[in-house]
Amino acid sequence: MNTRFLDACRGLPVDRTPVWLMRQAGRYLPEYRRIRSACSFLELCKSPELAAEVTIQPVDILGVDAAILFSDILTPIEPMGLELDFVPGPVFENPVRTLADVEALRMPVMEQDVPYVLETIRILRCELAGRVPLIGFGGAPFTLACYMVEGKGSKDFATIKKMIYCAPEIYRALMETVAEMLVAYLGAQVEAGAQAIQIFDTWGGILSPSDYERYVRPYTARVISGLAGCGVPIIHFVKGAGTMLETVREAGGDVVGLDWHISLGKARETLGPGVPVQGNLDPTVLFGPKSLIEAEVQRILRENDGRPGHIFNLGHGILPETPPENAKFMVECVHRLSAKG
Ligand code: CP3
């Protein structure tokens, strides 16, 4: 088994820098589009054999050092009572706006309500055995609450911000419910066989650092401490965390995910050499010529300066029009340029 990824999560030395890509299973791959052409995205998430197949595609095609479960951060919200659709962005028909809406949320029973997620993990552990580790994931409470309250993506997230400032008791009740759900959901993924967990806080950077500390971090910290003792590394990725890395670090977890707005070298100096990091190539660089891709990989490796505990990744998800051969070339560059000896 290739243990580079898990070793780097623990801050241990590795023979080559491990690499995987956020959203590595998806529309930029023709092999994904072929399977996806016969069903909807949600149907694909709910079909364990197919979800396992698209999870493995980037492992075979790109040569990455970890697989990430094919699902979505919003999967466990549907059984809480919010009707979910993808058009292609996520939409909830009945968003959460009042205390009564929060109180009406159901706490899912994982084996009954999201059996397909756990079954996909079990299939993957069999099919991946001896190859690469499997990452499970969930959204951070705040990012999930953003979609639950707004009902869809948003430019300014004014509806949830208004809830925070004008009706904090509704916001807090919602965040407590979502955090409780996540401890059970992510714990069930580990029990089913996930070997690491990534928490995605895509929208954690839209608040001021002091509001992040007050309204976001305590709930993420609650999820991470609820998973203490589960025995697998936890990666915490907050998009836009550059100006508040130490604050984000306080939430706990093993690895800090970085977007591309902060230099990796500066992030490592801020966090200290004992804190493993993951990142942080701008996904758009994969549209550039190979010479640029190689130079950018080299720059990031140089910024890391040989410190153990670096997992190479993009600073956010791969974009749908990315040429797959460029993603594959990036993975090769990481391995070749970081090879020891
Ligand atoms: O990384 C992986 O390969 C695993 C699968 C994965 C998906 N979504 C599949 C997906 C993961 C880890 C996610 C996380 C996710 N989902 C996040 C956090 C990370 C991030 O990108 O910020 C968020 C915010 C979501 C919510 C979501 N799901 C959005 C906003 C969209 C639409 C965006 C778009 O590109 O159309 C989705 C749909 C989605 N999730 C797709 C995939 C492959 C596209 C579905 C399709 O095939 O049409």
Residues whose N, C-alpha, C, O or C-beta is under 5 A from the ligand:
A	BS01	CP3	L21 M22 R23 Q24 A25 G26 R36 F41 I68 L69 F70 S71 D72 I73 P88 G89 P90 F200 T202 G317
